[in-house]
Amino acid sequence: MSQAHEITIAVVGATGAVGEVALEILAAQWGKRAKVHALASEQSVGREVSYGRQSLVVDDLAGFDFTGCDYAIFSAGAEVSKVHAPRAVEAGAVVIDNTSYFRQDKSIPLVVPEVNGEVLANFAGGIIANPNCSTIQMAVALAPIHQAYGIDSIVVSTYQSVSGAGKAAMEELGRQAMGRFNFQEPKPSVFKQPIGFNVIPLIDALEDNGFSKEEMKMVNETRRLFDDETISVHATAVRVPVFTGHAESVFVQTHRPIEWPKVKALIAEAEGVSLCKDDEMATPLTHAVDQDPVWVSRVRPALDQDNGLHLWVVADNLRKGAALNAVQILTLLANARLASDATRH
């Protein structure tokens, strides 16, 4: 570990939407206590990215030596993580991976600190996987319900912003929106269909069962996070013309009858959750953007059963859905390590 800094961190994908947010959060939480390396592909080498009031010059991931790095946050795509995450671990870094590549590897922890952070107590090093953005916000909102009543099934429809598909997708939405005002026909590039003033009921490729990869991520990752393979998850993932912030309509059926208004108090008191007042509607633009919490509104009982409830869940997909979750994991591990080091000395 560096003498001048408490920890050394590599941010892979530093020029991407998630990487930029990760640097922003790291700067706010660690500042000069951390030495940070900004890494990206060869095309981005030499660019400058912000780390608080500092500027970091982007280095080439392919040629970077991770020796001396305590932690590495990867947000540059599954194929990049496949190649370079093991290399970082071999050099001694703990990797927190934002991609899908390691999420279903049972030997690698899948972690949302507010949901199953206790698994980090036994973490001996290597790789930790971040769940998908849509899974994270739903799991944070449902964790107190699962703990109190046990979840039997979930039906969720997502309304996912284009930032989940990266900067190019955000630029495409901007171009198409402006084009519509000028009576121009949109020319899709990032998405197969126009996203400006449109809704696309498919995110990622379809699998053989008729569900998309994005939808199956929510199925498999929710079961892993709650450590319960019996939970039935039915997901429909939809892309909407919103720049940042995902929203979800969720219906939950529980094993035990739900107690009203106790359940609302449980949600309100849950770590990482902000529960809106009854007449307040959480939206991506007014509540989620640049905010850390998962916002919950429209909590209401099922009409014909005592073990069902509906809720509306909103969060900033670039923050809690990716960068913030990764930094929370890093901070838990780093603080434990620093405390241990202090005790030994």
Secondary structure, 3 states (H helix, E strand, C coil): CCCCCCEEEEEECCCCHHHHHHHHHHHHHCHHHEEEEEEECHHHCCCEEEECCEEEECEEHHHCCCCCCCEEEECCCHHHHHHHHHHHHHCCCEEEECCCCCCCCCCCCECCHHHHHHHHHHCCCCEEECCCHHHHHHHHHHHHHHHHHCEEEEEEEEEECHHHHCHHHHHHHHHHHHHHHCCCCCCCCCCCCCCCCCCECCCCCECCCCCEHHHHHHHHHHHHHCCCCCCEEEEEEEECCCCCCEEEEEEEEECCCCCCCHHHHHHHHCCCEEECCCCCCCCHHHHHCCCCCEEEEEEEECCCCCCEEEEEEEECCCHHHHHHHHHHHHHHHHHHHHHHHHHHC
